[in-house]
Amino acid sequence: MGKRRNRKERNVIKRYNSLTKFSSGLWFLAGAAVLAFGIYFREIFEIVFGVFGMIYSIANLKNKNYSQSSIKRVEMNKLSFIVVFIVVYSLVNPIGNIPLLFDLYKRDLILNGGLIDD
């Protein structure tokens, strides 16, 4: 069987997964808003990145992490993605920056806020 986790580790994983669910909801709403602006103003980049935001939210919702090491690895590798898409969404539609800023906050909370101890 698997390694039995203590209560603190289970609470950390539950909290991270709940933050990820909230982040997925923000991604879906921001993607829908960017898509709506793209349809209304007939802008192809807003349509493309609105659909991307909605697809990313669904993919992010389906992924769950079950260990602290996988959470740390995912959050450490996510910074370049966040920086690139902050620039892209700043040029396309600033509404897309809302979930990115929350993901940046979540990353800071995970790595520097003491949620995961080294």
KOLROMI-516877 format. One record per atom (N, C-alpha, C): residue number from 1; residue in one letter; atom name; x, y, z. Coordinates in steps of 0.05 Angstrom, whole numbers, always signed. Example, Ala and Ser with C-alpha at 12.3 -4.5 7.8 and 13.67 -1.06 7.14 Angstrom:
% KOLROMI-516877
- 1 | A | N | +264 | -114 | +156
- 1 | A | CA | +246 | -90 | +156
- 1 | A | C | +264 | -66 | +156
- 2 | S | N | +257 | -45 | +142
- 2 | S | CA | +273 | -21 | +143
- 2 | S | C | +258 | +1 | +157
This chain:
% KOLROMI-516877
- 1 | M | N | +17 | -24 | +0
- 1 | M | CA | +0 | +0 | +0
- 1 | M | C | +18 | +25 | +0
- 2 | G | N | +6 | +47 | +3
- 2 | G | CA | +21 | +72 | +3
- 2 | G | C | +30 | +81 | +30
- 3 | K | N | +45 | +102 | +30
- 3 | K | CA | +55 | +113 | +55
- 3 | K | C | +33 | +128 | +69
- 4 | R | N | +29 | +123 | +94
- 4 | R | CA | +8 | +137 | +109
- 4 | R | C | +18 | +164 | +117
- 5 | R | N | +2 | +184 | +111
- 5 | R | CA | +9 | +212 | +116
- 5 | R | C | -2 | +221 | +142
- 6 | N | N | +12 | +239 | +155
- 6 | N | CA | +1 | +251 | +180
- 6 | N | C | -19 | +272 | +173
- 7 | R | N | -32 | +282 | +194
- 7 | R | CA | -55 | +300 | +190
- 7 | R | C | -46 | +327 | +178
- 8 | K | N | -22 | +337 | +186
- 8 | K | CA | -13 | +363 | +176
- 8 | K | C | -8 | +361 | +146
- 9 | E | N | +4 | +339 | +137
- 9 | E | CA | +10 | +336 | +108
- 9 | E | C | -16 | +333 | +92
- 10 | R | N | -35 | +319 | +103
- 10 | R | CA | -61 | +316 | +89
- 10 | R | C | -75 | +344 | +87
- 11 | N | N | -73 | +360 | +109
- 11 | N | CA | -86 | +386 | +108
- 11 | N | C | -72 | +405 | +88
- 12 | V | N | -45 | +403 | +85
- 12 | V | CA | -31 | +419 | +65
- 12 | V | C | -40 | +411 | +37
- 13 | I | N | -42 | +385 | +32
- 13 | I | CA | -50 | +376 | +6
- 13 | I | C | -79 | +384 | +0
- 14 | K | N | -97 | +382 | +20
- 14 | K | CA | -125 | +390 | +16
- 14 | K | C | -126 | +420 | +10
- 15 | R | N | -111 | +436 | +25
- 15 | R | CA | -112 | +465 | +21
- 15 | R | C | -101 | +472 | -7
- 16 | Y | N | -80 | +459 | -15
- 16 | Y | CA | -69 | +465 | -42
- 16 | Y | C | -89 | +457 | -63
- 17 | N | N | -102 | +434 | -61
- 17 | N | CA | -121 | +426 | -81
- 17 | N | C | -146 | +444 | -81
- 18 | S | N | -154 | +455 | -58
- 18 | S | CA | -176 | +474 | -58
- 18 | S | C | -168 | +501 | -70
- 19 | L | N | -143 | +510 | -66
- 19 | L | CA | -133 | +534 | -80
- 19 | L | C | -132 | +529 | -110
- 20 | T | N | -125 | +505 | -118
- 20 | T | CA | -124 | +499 | -147
- 20 | T | C | -152 | +499 | -159
- 21 | K | N | -172 | +489 | -144
- 21 | K | CA | -200 | +490 | -154
- 21 | K | C | -209 | +519 | -157
- 22 | F | N | -203 | +536 | -138
- 22 | F | CA | -210 | +564 | -139
- 22 | F | C | -196 | +577 | -163
- 23 | S | N | -171 | +571 | -167
- 23 | S | CA | -156 | +581 | -190
- 23 | S | C | -168 | +572 | -216
- 24 | S | N | -177 | +547 | -217
- 24 | S | CA | -190 | +538 | -242
- 24 | S | C | -216 | +553 | -247
- 25 | G | N | -231 | +559 | -227
- 25 | G | CA | -255 | +575 | -230
- 25 | G | C | -249 | +602 | -241
- 26 | L | N | -228 | +615 | -230
- 26 | L | CA | -220 | +641 | -240
- 26 | L | C | -211 | +640 | -269
- 27 | W | N | -196 | +619 | -276
- 27 | W | CA | -188 | +616 | -304
- 27 | W | C | -212 | +613 | -322
- 28 | F | N | -231 | +597 | -314
- 28 | F | CA | -255 | +593 | -331
- 28 | F | C | -270 | +619 | -335
- 29 | L | N | -275 | +634 | -313
- 29 | L | CA | -290 | +659 | -315
- 29 | L | C | -275 | +680 | -331
- 30 | A | N | -249 | +682 | -327
- 30 | A | CA | -233 | +701 | -342
- 30 | A | C | -232 | +693 | -372
- 31 | G | N | -229 | +667 | -377
- 31 | G | CA | -229 | +658 | -405
- 31 | G | C | -256 | +663 | -418
- 32 | A | N | -278 | +659 | -404
- 32 | A | CA | -304 | +665 | -415
- 32 | A | C | -307 | +695 | -420
- 33 | A | N | -297 | +712 | -402
- 33 | A | CA | -299 | +741 | -406
- 33 | A | C | -282 | +750 | -430
- 34 | V | N | -258 | +739 | -432
- 34 | V | CA | -241 | +747 | -455
- 34 | V | C | -253 | +737 | -481
- 35 | L | N | -265 | +713 | -481
- 35 | L | CA | -278 | +702 | -505
- 35 | L | C | -302 | +719 | -512
- 36 | A | N | -317 | +728 | -492
- 36 | A | CA | -341 | +745 | -498
- 36 | A | C | -332 | +772 | -510
- 37 | F | N | -311 | +784 | -499
- 37 | F | CA | -300 | +809 | -512
- 37 | F | C | -291 | +803 | -540
- 38 | G | N | -278 | +780 | -544
- 38 | G | CA | -268 | +774 | -571
- 38 | G | C | -290 | +770 | -591
- 39 | I | N | -312 | +758 | -583
- 39 | I | CA | -335 | +754 | -601
- 39 | I | C | -348 | +781 | -606
- 40 | Y | N | -351 | +797 | -585
- 40 | Y | CA | -365 | +823 | -589
- 40 | Y | C | -349 | +842 | -607
- 41 | F | N | -322 | +844 | -602
- 41 | F | CA | -306 | +862 | -617
- 41 | F | C | -293 | +849 | -642
- 42 | R | N | -298 | +824 | -646
- 42 | R | CA | -288 | +809 | -669
- 42 | R | C | -257 | +809 | -670
- 43 | E | N | -245 | +803 | -648
- 43 | E | CA | -216 | +802 | -646
- 43 | E | C | -207 | +773 | -643
- 44 | I | N | -191 | +764 | -662
- 44 | I | CA | -183 | +736 | -663
- 44 | I | C | -165 | +728 | -639
- 45 | F | N | -147 | +746 | -630
- 45 | F | CA | -130 | +740 | -607
- 45 | F | C | -146 | +736 | -581
- 46 | E | N | -166 | +753 | -578
- 46 | E | CA | -183 | +750 | -554
- 46 | E | C | -198 | +724 | -555
- 47 | I | N | -208 | +716 | -578
- 47 | I | CA | -222 | +691 | -581
- 47 | I | C | -203 | +667 | -575
- 48 | V | N | -179 | +668 | -586
- 48 | V | CA | -160 | +646 | -582
- 48 | V | C | -152 | +644 | -553
- 49 | F | N | -145 | +666 | -541
- 49 | F | CA | -136 | +664 | -513
- 49 | F | C | -159 | +661 | -493
- 50 | G | N | -183 | +668 | -501
- 50 | G | CA | -206 | +662 | -484
- 50 | G | C | -211 | +632 | -484
- 51 | V | N | -210 | +620 | -507
- 51 | V | CA | -213 | +591 | -509
- 51 | V | C | -191 | +577 | -494
- 52 | F | N | -166 | +587 | -497
- 52 | F | CA | -143 | +575 | -483
- 52 | F | C | -147 | +576 | -452
- 53 | G | N | -157 | +599 | -442
- 53 | G | CA | -162 | +601 | -413
- 53 | G | C | -183 | +581 | -404
- 54 | M | N | -203 | +577 | -419
- 54 | M | CA | -224 | +558 | -411
- 54 | M | C | -214 | +529 | -412
- 55 | I | N | -198 | +522 | -433
- 55 | I | CA | -187 | +495 | -435
- 55 | I | C | -166 | +491 | -412
- 56 | Y | N | -150 | +511 | -407
- 56 | Y | CA | -131 | +508 | -385
- 56 | Y | C | -144 | +504 | -358
- 57 | S | N | -167 | +518 | -354
- 57 | S | CA | -181 | +515 | -329
- 57 | S | C | -191 | +486 | -325
- 58 | I | N | -201 | +474 | -346
- 58 | I | CA | -211 | +447 | -345
- 58 | I | C | -188 | +428 | -340
- 59 | A | N | -166 | +432 | -354
- 59 | A | CA | -143 | +414 | -350
- 59 | A | C | -131 | +417 | -322
- 60 | N | N | -131 | +442 | -312
- 60 | N | CA | -120 | +447 | -286
- 60 | N | C | -138 | +435 | -264
- 61 | L | N | -164 | +435 | -269
- 61 | L | CA | -183 | +424 | -250
- 61 | L | C | -181 | +393 | -247
- 62 | K | N | -174 | +380 | -269
- 62 | K | CA | -172 | +351 | -269
- 62 | K | C | -146 | +341 | -255
- 63 | N | N | -126 | +358 | -254
- 63 | N | CA | -100 | +350 | -242
- 63 | N | C | -101 | +354 | -212
- 64 | K | N | -96 | +333 | -197
- 64 | K | CA | -93 | +335 | -168
- 64 | K | C | -66 | +325 | -160
- 65 | N | N | -55 | +338 | -140
- 65 | N | CA | -29 | +330 | -130
- 65 | N | C | -33 | +316 | -103
- 66 | Y | N | -18 | +294 | -99
- 66 | Y | CA | -21 | +278 | -76
- 66 | Y | C | +4 | +278 | -58
- 67 | S | N | +25 | +293 | -65
- 67 | S | CA | +48 | +294 | -48
- 67 | S | C | +59 | +322 | -48
- 68 | Q | N | +73 | +329 | -26
- 68 | Q | CA | +84 | +355 | -24
- 68 | Q | C | +107 | +360 | -44
- 69 | S | N | +122 | +339 | -50
- 69 | S | CA | +144 | +342 | -69
- 69 | S | C | +133 | +348 | -97
- 70 | S | N | +111 | +336 | -105
- 70 | S | CA | +100 | +342 | -132
- 70 | S | C | +88 | +370 | -132
- 71 | I | N | +76 | +379 | -110
- 71 | I | CA | +65 | +406 | -109
- 71 | I | C | +88 | +426 | -112
- 72 | K | N | +110 | +422 | -98
- 72 | K | CA | +133 | +440 | -99
- 72 | K | C | +145 | +440 | -127
- 73 | R | N | +147 | +417 | -140
- 73 | R | CA | +159 | +415 | -167
- 73 | R | C | +141 | +430 | -187
- 74 | V | N | +115 | +427 | -185
- 74 | V | CA | +97 | +440 | -204
- 74 | V | C | +98 | +470 | -200
- 75 | E | N | +98 | +479 | -176
- 75 | E | CA | +98 | +508 | -171
- 75 | E | C | +124 | +521 | -178
- 76 | M | N | +147 | +507 | -175
- 76 | M | CA | +172 | +518 | -183
- 76 | M | C | +175 | +521 | -213
- 77 | N | N | +163 | +503 | -228
- 77 | N | CA | +164 | +503 | -257
- 77 | N | C | +144 | +521 | -270
- 78 | K | N | +125 | +532 | -255
- 78 | K | CA | +103 | +548 | -266
- 78 | K | C | +110 | +577 | -270
- 79 | L | N | +132 | +587 | -259
- 79 | L | CA | +138 | +615 | -260
- 79 | L | C | +141 | +626 | -288
- 80 | S | N | +156 | +612 | -305
- 80 | S | CA | +160 | +621 | -332
- 80 | S | C | +133 | +623 | -347
- 81 | F | N | +116 | +603 | -343
- 81 | F | CA | +89 | +604 | -355
- 81 | F | C | +74 | +629 | -346
- 82 | I | N | +74 | +635 | -320
- 82 | I | CA | +60 | +658 | -310
- 82 | I | C | +71 | +684 | -321
- 83 | V | N | +97 | +687 | -323
- 83 | V | CA | +109 | +712 | -333
- 83 | V | C | +102 | +716 | -362
- 84 | V | N | +104 | +695 | -379
- 84 | V | CA | +98 | +697 | -407
- 84 | V | C | +69 | +705 | -411
- 85 | F | N | +51 | +692 | -397
- 85 | F | CA | +23 | +697 | -401
- 85 | F | C | +13 | +723 | -388
- 86 | I | N | +27 | +734 | -368
- 86 | I | CA | +21 | +761 | -359
- 86 | I | C | +26 | +781 | -381
- 87 | V | N | +49 | +778 | -395
- 87 | V | CA | +55 | +795 | -417
- 87 | V | C | +34 | +792 | -440
- 88 | V | N | +28 | +767 | -447
- 88 | V | CA | +9 | +762 | -469
- 88 | V | C | -19 | +773 | -462
- 89 | Y | N | -29 | +767 | -438
- 89 | Y | CA | -56 | +776 | -431
- 89 | Y | C | -56 | +807 | -426
- 90 | S | N | -34 | +819 | -420
- 90 | S | CA | -33 | +848 | -418
- 90 | S | C | -37 | +861 | -445
- 91 | L | N | -27 | +848 | -466
- 91 | L | CA | -31 | +858 | -493
- 91 | L | C | -58 | +851 | -504
- 92 | V | N | -69 | +828 | -497
- 92 | V | CA | -94 | +819 | -509
- 92 | V | C | -118 | +830 | -494
- 93 | N | N | -120 | +824 | -468
- 93 | N | CA | -142 | +833 | -452
- 93 | N | C | -134 | +831 | -423
- 94 | P | N | -133 | +852 | -408
- 94 | P | CA | -123 | +852 | -380
- 94 | P | C | -141 | +835 | -361
- 95 | I | N | -165 | +828 | -369
- 95 | I | CA | -181 | +810 | -351
- 95 | I | C | -168 | +783 | -348
- 96 | G | N | -152 | +774 | -367
- 96 | G | CA | -138 | +749 | -365
- 96 | G | C | -116 | +749 | -345
- 97 | N | N | -108 | +772 | -335
- 97 | N | CA | -87 | +774 | -315
- 97 | N | C | -97 | +767 | -287
- 98 | I | N | -123 | +767 | -282
- 98 | I | CA | -133 | +762 | -255
- 98 | I | C | -126 | +734 | -246
- 99 | P | N | -131 | +712 | -261
- 99 | P | CA | -123 | +686 | -252
- 99 | P | C | -93 | +682 | -251
- 100 | L | N | -79 | +696 | -268
- 100 | L | CA | -49 | +695 | -267
- 100 | L | C | -38 | +707 | -242
- 101 | L | N | -50 | +729 | -233
- 101 | L | CA | -41 | +741 | -208
- 101 | L | C | -48 | +724 | -184
- 102 | F | N | -71 | +710 | -185
- 102 | F | CA | -77 | +692 | -164
- 102 | F | C | -58 | +668 | -164
- 103 | D | N | -51 | +658 | -188
- 103 | D | CA | -32 | +636 | -189
- 103 | D | C | -4 | +645 | -178
- 104 | L | N | +3 | +669 | -183
- 104 | L | CA | +28 | +680 | -173
- 104 | L | C | +27 | +682 | -142
- 105 | Y | N | +4 | +691 | -132
- 105 | Y | CA | +0 | +691 | -103
- 105 | Y | C | +1 | +663 | -91
- 106 | K | N | -12 | +644 | -105
- 106 | K | CA | -12 | +616 | -95
- 106 | K | C | +16 | +605 | -95
- 107 | R | N | +31 | +611 | -116
- 107 | R | CA | +59 | +601 | -117
- 107 | R | C | +75 | +612 | -95
- 108 | D | N | +72 | +638 | -89
- 108 | D | CA | +87 | +651 | -67
- 108 | D | C | +78 | +639 | -40
- 109 | L | N | +53 | +634 | -37
- 109 | L | CA | +43 | +622 | -12
- 109 | L | C | +55 | +594 | -8
- 110 | I | N | +56 | +578 | -30
- 110 | I | CA | +66 | +551 | -28
- 110 | I | C | +96 | +551 | -22
- 111 | L | N | +112 | +566 | -37
- 111 | L | CA | +141 | +564 | -34
- 111 | L | C | +152 | +581 | -12
- 112 | N | N | +141 | +605 | -8
- 112 | N | CA | +153 | +623 | +12
- 112 | N | C | +136 | +627 | +37
- 113 | G | N | +111 | +620 | +35
- 113 | G | CA | +92 | +625 | +57
- 113 | G | C | +92 | +604 | +79
- 114 | G | N | +107 | +583 | +76
- 114 | G | CA | +109 | +563 | +96
- 114 | G | C | +88 | +541 | +94
- 115 | L | N | +74 | +540 | +72
- 115 | L | CA | +54 | +519 | +69
- 115 | L | C | +68 | +492 | +66
- 116 | I | N | +90 | +492 | +52
- 116 | I | CA | +107 | +467 | +50
- 116 | I | C | +134 | +473 | +63
- 117 | D | N | +141 | +456 | +82
- 117 | D | CA | +166 | +459 | +96
- 117 | D | C | +187 | +442 | +82
- 118 | D | N | +211 | +453 | +81
- 118 | D | CA | +233 | +438 | +69
- 118 | D | C | +244 | +418 | +88
